[in-house]
Each structure stands twice: as C-alpha cells, then as structure tokens.
Amino acid sequence: MKTYDPLKPPDPEEWQAMDEQERIDLAESFHRHARIRLPNAQLHATIHVMVENQIALGDETPVKRTLERLMSESLDRHDALHAIGLVLAEHLNDVLAHPEGDIGEDRNLAYYEALERLTAQDRLSI
C-alpha cells in the first residue's frame, strides 16, 4: 500500500500486513498533501490508524458496523472515522485517568456502548 485515503477503505489484509509506523506515516501524509491543518498531525494520524485497525478486525468489534451506520446517516467515511476517533480518544482518556479497574472487567465495553449510541448528528453538532 503506497497511499492512504480515508474516503476509501483500505484492504484489511494489506492494512494489517503493514508496520504500524508505516500506517501512521501514510495517514499523516494524506492530511499533509490535502493541506489539512492540524494541531498535532501525528496524534491525529495515530487515531486514524487505531480506528482503521479496529475496522480491519471486521465483526470482532462494533467499529466497522458503527462506521457503516454513520455513513448511512449521511457522513462521508472520513467524517465517520473522526466521529469514532473522538469516542476512542475520550475512552482512552478515561482509561488513563482511571487506571484502576475492576479485576476481570472488560474496559472496552464502555467504548463499545458509546459507539452504539453515536450518531451522525453528534458529529455534525461538534
């Protein structure tokens, strides 16, 4: 894979075969070439990659289903990735702020539930 375009889904097998840093570099390169100004381009690209990684897992998580639903609600793929990325960033912030969790607790359940509640309207109102 030589380029990344968030409007087009990468082939999951090809995506997963790439090195993590290579994925981040491709996402960062897309935004730079599109002249999208970002306060922290590497962090932004990293979140793109984290969401794409979860989408590549298919039905193992609700992320792919959430992306498809958001797109059916009028968001383009790039905006849907951003909406999911915002939920992911909030979840990561919560996990880092409260590292003590119940033993055996699946901390991802809160993230998955937030994805199920996410709508295109949420993204449009930001």
Buried (B, 14 or more C-beta within 10 A) or exposed (E): EEEBEBEEBBEBEEBEEBEEEEBBBBBBBBBEEEEEEEEEBEEBBBBBBBBBBBBBEEEEBBBBBBBEBBBEBEBEBBBBBBBBBBBBBEBEEEBEEEEEEEEEEEEEEBBBEBBEEBBBEBBEEE
